[in-house]
């Protein structure tokens, strides 16, 4: 029985990154061998065990055989005769098919280390085509390593394209699409995730609402990048810079302009009313992928209200108050900063504006703090109750916002 460190831990060490998880493959053993050694079984589809002291995952070396469509149609073989090379061959990318023995020696039969040096995401074998989830995984790795100059190998792009044409992408279940998408939205360059999916045709199959944005023009004076799909990619990358690892803000960036795909051709490149028009496709996408309610709620707010944030300095006190109320910010104060992060990403996700300031965020935050000063308890002490109390509190908040706006106009640099 031999044990090897495999996968992400080896890859990340070679890239000079911190190792988060350590996974091992065991060659020449049976499940009984590991049970007798005190390992705890956790695998459902094939034998995976937890080390009794470290809790690290140890999987028996295995091969797999395609038995049906999608990613559930596999039969696994974990016979002790399965070699390390056999096990590595079934993995998705060469950079994930490198092993390390207990002496630190690399076992790299498929050239993963060279692909790491060359910044190449390349599939290990034709078996890649048997699992449609790998399309999403490759796109996600493209998002993770785009800032390191990685690209997807041409032959892998062709294989992914063939998989889509063969209908494999149509077998993806919503939970897996969302799980990989959420991870991609947390990566350094999530815009690369969209580009990779679109290059192989998968984006149109799994997110047609997003794919429809490509080729839709915008006004050049507001959007020098012109194309709406390109803009969304840039907003995603801006969101990743502003709120690193925050998939919620990434989701808002992804869906904030979906309504632009519905603008009548005669109206282009203007998009009057795209904020409200985007709600229906956002809900359709979220329902199909089973996106969590928190994401849907904030995404809808950003879609519907982001232009109000952009024009904050022009808004009347009543409109500012309505903005805070529509965000439900008085009951959920975290909503406002989240909303403003997404709006800032929208501003910076434009050609030549990646480092632009977004003073609207500071301004609206200042007005919100002013609106928090009137307290219901103070009004209760005056004898107000029920609807009268709510009306008085709302008017007090409006007046506080109005006073803050006046003060800002007198001293905008404060």
C-alpha positions in Angstrom: 0.0 0.0 0.0 1.3 3.4 -1.0 0.0 6.9 -0.3 0.4 10.0 -2.5 -0.6 13.7 -2.1 -2.6 14.7 -5.1 -4.5 17.4 -6.8 -4.9 21.0 -5.5 -2.3 20.7 -2.8 0.5 19.7 -5.2 -0.7 22.3 -7.8 -0.8 25.1 -5.3 2.6 24.3 -3.9 4.1 24.5 -7.3 2.4 27.8 -7.9 3.7 29.1 -4.6 0.3 29.5 -3.1 -1.0 28.6 0.4 -2.3 25.0 0.6 -5.8 24.9 1.9 -6.7 21.2 1.7 -4.7 18.1 1.4 -6.1 15.1 -0.5 -4.4 11.7 -0.8 -4.8 8.7 -3.1 -4.0 5.3 -1.8 -2.7 2.7 -4.2 -2.7 -1.1 -3.6 -5.2 -1.2 -0.8 -8.8 -2.3 -0.1 -11.5 -0.6 1.9 -10.9 -3.2 4.6 -7.2 -2.2 4.8 -8.1 1.4 5.6 -10.9 0.4 8.1 -8.4 -1.8 10.0 -6.0 1.2 10.1 -8.7 3.3 11.8 -9.8 5.4 8.9 -13.5 6.6 8.8 -15.5 5.9 5.6 -17.3 9.0 4.1 -17.6 8.3 0.4 -21.0 7.4 -1.1 -20.2 6.8 -4.7 -16.7 5.4 -4.2 -14.5 4.7 -1.2 -13.2 7.9 0.5 -11.9 7.8 4.1 -10.9 10.4 6.7 -7.5 10.0 8.5 -8.1 9.2 12.1 -5.8 12.0 13.4 -5.6 14.7 10.7 -9.1 14.4 9.1 -7.6 14.6 5.6 -9.3 12.8 2.8 -7.8 9.5 1.5 -9.4 8.0 -1.6 -8.6 4.6 -3.0 -7.1 4.8 -6.5 -9.8 4.3 -9.0 -10.8 4.2 -12.6 -14.2 5.1 -14.0 -16.4 4.0 -16.9 -19.1 6.0 -18.5 -22.5 4.3 -18.2 -25.0 7.1 -19.0 -25.4 10.7 -19.8 -24.5 13.5 -17.4 -22.2 13.3 -14.5 -24.1 10.6 -12.6 -23.6 7.9 -15.2 -20.3 6.3 -14.0 -19.2 3.0 -12.7 -16.1 3.0 -10.5 -13.4 0.4 -10.1 -11.2 0.6 -6.9 -9.4 -2.7 -7.3 -6.0 -2.8 -5.6 -4.5 -3.3 -9.1 -5.5 0.2 -10.2 -2.2 2.2 -10.6 -1.5 5.8 -9.7 -1.2 6.7 -13.4 -4.7 5.1 -13.9 -6.1 7.3 -11.2 -4.5 10.5 -12.4 -5.7 9.8 -16.0 -9.3 10.2 -14.9 -8.8 13.7 -13.5 -9.9 16.8 -15.4 -6.8 19.0 -16.0 -3.2 18.1 -16.2 -2.4 20.7 -13.5 -4.6 18.7 -11.2 -3.1 15.3 -12.2 0.2 15.7 -10.4 1.0 13.5 -7.4 3.8 13.7 -4.7 5.1 10.8 -2.8 6.2 10.8 0.9 9.7 11.9 -0.1 8.4 14.9 -2.0 9.1 13.4 -5.4 6.6 14.5 -8.1 4.8 11.9 -10.2 3.6 13.8 -13.3 2.8 11.4 -16.2 0.7 14.0 -18.1 2.8 17.1 -18.1 1.0 19.1 -15.5 4.1 20.8 -14.1 5.0 22.1 -17.6 1.5 23.3 -18.1 1.7 25.2 -14.8 4.9 26.9 -16.0 3.3 27.7 -19.4 0.0 28.9 -17.9 -2.0 26.3 -19.7 -5.3 24.7 -18.7 -5.3 21.4 -20.6 -7.5 18.3 -20.3 -5.7 15.0 -19.3 -7.4 12.6 -21.7 -10.5 12.2 -23.9 -12.3 10.9 -20.7 -12.7 14.6 -19.9 -15.7 14.7 -22.2 -17.6 12.2 -20.1 -18.4 14.7 -17.3 -20.1 17.9 -18.2 -19.3 19.5 -14.9 -15.8 19.8 -16.1 -16.8 22.5 -18.6 -17.7 24.6 -15.6 -14.6 23.6 -13.7 -12.3 24.6 -16.5 -14.1 28.0 -16.8 -13.8 28.5 -13.1 -10.0 27.7 -13.2 -9.8 30.3 -16.0 -11.3 32.8 -13.6 -8.9 31.8 -10.8 -5.7 32.0 -12.8 -6.5 34.7 -15.5 -4.4 37.2 -13.6 -1.5 34.8 -13.9 -1.8 34.7 -17.6 -3.4 31.2 -17.8 -5.4 30.3 -20.9 -7.4 27.2 -21.9 -5.6 25.0 -24.4 -7.0 25.1 -27.9 -7.6 21.4 -28.0 -9.5 21.6 -24.7 -11.7 24.4 -26.0 -12.5 22.2 -29.0 -13.4 19.3 -26.8 -15.6 21.5 -24.6 -17.4 22.8 -27.7 -18.0 19.3 -28.9 -19.4 18.4 -25.5 -21.9 21.3 -25.8 -22.8 20.3 -29.3 -23.4 16.7 -28.2 -25.8 17.9 -25.5 -23.7 17.1 -22.5 -24.1 20.6 -21.1 -27.9 20.1 -21.1 -27.5 17.3 -18.6 -26.1 19.7 -15.9 -28.4 19.9 -12.9 -29.1 23.4 -11.5 -27.4 22.7 -8.2 -24.1 21.9 -9.8 -24.3 24.9 -12.2 -24.9 27.2 -9.3 -22.3 25.7 -7.1 -19.6 26.2 -9.7 -20.9 29.6 -10.6 -20.8 30.8 -7.0 -17.2 29.6 -6.7 -16.4 31.4 -9.9 -17.9 34.6 -8.7 -15.5 34.4 -5.7 -12.4 34.1 -7.9 -10.0 36.8 -8.9 -11.3 37.3 -12.5 -14.8 36.0 -12.8 -15.2 37.8 -16.2 -12.9 35.0 -17.5 -15.6 32.4 -16.4 -18.1 34.0 -18.7 -15.6 34.2 -21.6 -14.7 30.6 -21.3 -18.3 29.4 -21.2 -19.2 31.6 -24.1 -16.2 30.4 -26.2 -17.5 26.8 -26.1 -21.2 27.7 -26.4 -22.1 26.6 -22.9 -23.1 30.1 -21.7 -26.1 30.1 -24.1 -27.2 26.8 -22.7 -26.9 27.4 -19.0 -27.3 31.2 -18.7 -29.1 32.4 -21.9 -30.1 35.6 -20.1 -26.5 36.5 -19.7 -25.4 35.3 -23.1 -28.1 37.5 -24.7 -26.2 40.6 -23.6 -23.3 40.0 -26.0 -23.6 42.1 -29.1 -26.0 44.5 -27.5 -24.5 48.1 -27.9 -24.6 50.8 -25.3 -24.0 54.6 -25.5 -20.2 55.2 -26.0 -20.3 58.3 -23.9 -21.3 56.2 -20.8 -19.8 52.9 -21.9 -16.6 53.2 -24.0 -16.5 49.4 -24.2 -19.8 49.5 -26.1 -20.8 45.8 -25.9 -23.0 45.0 -22.9 -21.6 41.5 -22.5 -18.1 42.9 -22.3 -19.3 45.5 -19.8 -20.7 42.7 -17.5 -17.4 40.9 -17.6 -15.6 44.1 -16.6 -18.1 44.7 -13.8 -17.5 41.2 -12.5 -13.8 41.8 -12.4 -14.3 45.2 -10.7 -16.5 43.5 -8.1 -13.8 41.0 -7.4 -11.3 43.8 -6.8 -13.7 45.8 -4.7 -15.1 42.9 -2.7 -12.6 40.0 -3.0 -14.2 36.6 -2.6 -17.8 38.0 -2.2 -20.0 35.9 -4.5 -23.1 37.9 -3.4 -21.6 41.1 -4.9 -20.5 39.1 -7.9 -24.0 37.8 -8.5 -25.3 41.4 -8.4 -22.6 42.4 -10.9 -23.6 39.4 -13.1 -27.3 40.3 -13.2 -27.5 44.1 -12.9 -28.0 44.8 -16.6 -30.0 41.8 -17.8 -32.7 44.1 -19.0 -30.5 45.6 -21.7 -30.9 42.4 -23.8 -34.6 43.2 -24.0 -34.2 46.8 -25.4 -36.0 47.1 -28.7 -33.6 47.4 -31.6 -35.0 50.8 -32.7 -34.1 52.3 -29.3 -30.5 51.2 -29.3 -27.9 52.2 -28.0 -30.1 53.8 -25.3 -31.7 51.5 -22.7 -34.5 53.4 -21.2 -36.2 51.3 -18.5 -33.7 48.5 -18.6 -33.6 48.5 -14.8 -37.2 47.3 -14.4 -37.0 45.2 -17.6 -34.2 43.2 -16.0 -36.2 41.8 -13.1 -38.0 39.1 -15.1 -34.9 37.6 -16.6 -33.1 37.8 -13.3 -35.9 35.9 -11.6 -36.0 33.3 -14.4 -32.2 32.7 -14.1 -32.3 32.6 -10.3 -35.3 30.2 -10.3 -33.7 27.9 -12.8 -30.4 27.7 -11.0 -32.0 27.6 -7.5 -30.1 30.7 -6.4 -30.5 31.5 -2.6 -33.1 34.0 -1.6 -30.5 36.5 -0.2 -28.8 36.6 -3.6 -32.1 37.1 -5.5 -33.2 39.9 -3.2 -30.1 42.0 -3.3 -29.7 41.2 -7.0 -33.1 42.6 -7.7 -32.4 45.7 -5.7 -29.2 46.4 -7.6 -30.9 45.7 -11.0 -33.8 48.0 -10.2 -32.1 50.8 -8.3 -28.5 51.1 -9.5 -29.2 54.2 -11.7 -30.5 56.0 -8.6 -27.2 55.5 -6.9 -25.3 56.8 -9.9 -27.4 60.0 -9.9 -27.3 60.3 -6.1 -26.2 64.0 -6.1 -29.3 64.9 -8.1 -31.9 63.2 -5.9 -34.4 64.9 -3.7 -34.6 64.0 0.0 -37.9 62.1 -0.6 -36.3 60.0 -3.4 -33.2 59.2 -1.2 -35.5 58.1 1.6 -37.5 55.9 -0.9 -34.2 54.4 -2.0 -33.3 53.4 1.5 -36.8 52.0 2.1 -36.7 49.9 -1.1 -33.4 48.5 0.0 -35.0 47.7 3.4 -31.9 49.4 4.8 -33.5 50.5 8.1 -34.2 46.9 9.0 -31.2 45.4 7.3 -28.4 48.1 7.5 -25.9 45.8 5.7 -28.0 46.1 2.6 -26.8 49.6 1.8 -23.0 49.0 1.8 -23.6 45.8 -0.2 -25.7 47.7 -2.7 -23.1 50.5 -3.0 -20.3 48.0 -3.6 -22.2 46.6 -6.6 -23.0 50.0 -7.9 -19.3 51.0 -7.6 -18.4 47.9 -9.5 -20.8 49.0 -12.3 -19.1 52.4 -12.5 -15.6 50.9 -12.6 -16.5 48.1 -15.0 -16.1 50.4 -18.0 -13.3 50.9 -20.3 -10.8 53.3 -18.8 -12.6 53.6 -15.5 -11.2 50.7 -13.5 -9.7 53.1 -10.9 -12.3 55.8 -10.9 -13.7 57.2 -7.7 -17.3 56.6 -6.7 -18.2 59.5 -4.3 -21.9 58.5 -4.5 -21.2 55.7 -2.0 -19.8 58.1 0.6 -22.6 60.6 0.0 -25.4 58.1 0.3 -23.8 56.5 3.4 -23.6 60.0 5.0 -27.3 60.6 4.2 -28.3 57.2 5.6 -26.5 57.9 8.9 -28.5 61.1 9.1 -31.7 59.3 8.4 -30.9 57.0 11.4 -30.9 59.8 13.9 -34.7 60.2 14.3 -35.8 57.5 16.7 -39.2 55.9 17.1 -38.8 55.9 20.8 -38.5 59.6 20.9 -41.7 59.9 18.9 -43.4 57.4 21.2 -42.8 59.7 24.1 -44.9 62.4 22.3 -47.9 60.0 22.4 -47.9 59.0 18.7 -49.0 55.4 18.0 -49.8 53.2 15.0 -49.9 54.7 11.5 -49.3 58.2 12.9 -46.1 57.1 14.5 -44.9 55.6 11.2 -45.8 58.7 9.2 -44.0 61.0 11.7 -40.9 58.8 11.7 -40.8 58.8 7.9 -41.2 62.6 7.8 -38.4 63.0 10.4 -36.1 60.9 8.4 -36.9 62.9 5.2 -36.1 66.1 7.1 -32.8 64.7 8.4 -31.8 63.7 4.9 -32.8 67.2 3.6 -30.6 68.8 6.2 -27.7 66.6 5.4 -28.1 67.4 1.7 -28.1 71.1 2.4 -25.0 70.8 4.6 -23.2 68.8 1.9 -24.0 71.4 -0.7 -22.5 74.1 1.5 -19.4 72.1 2.2 -19.1 69.3 -0.4 -15.5 68.5 0.7 -16.5 67.7 4.3 
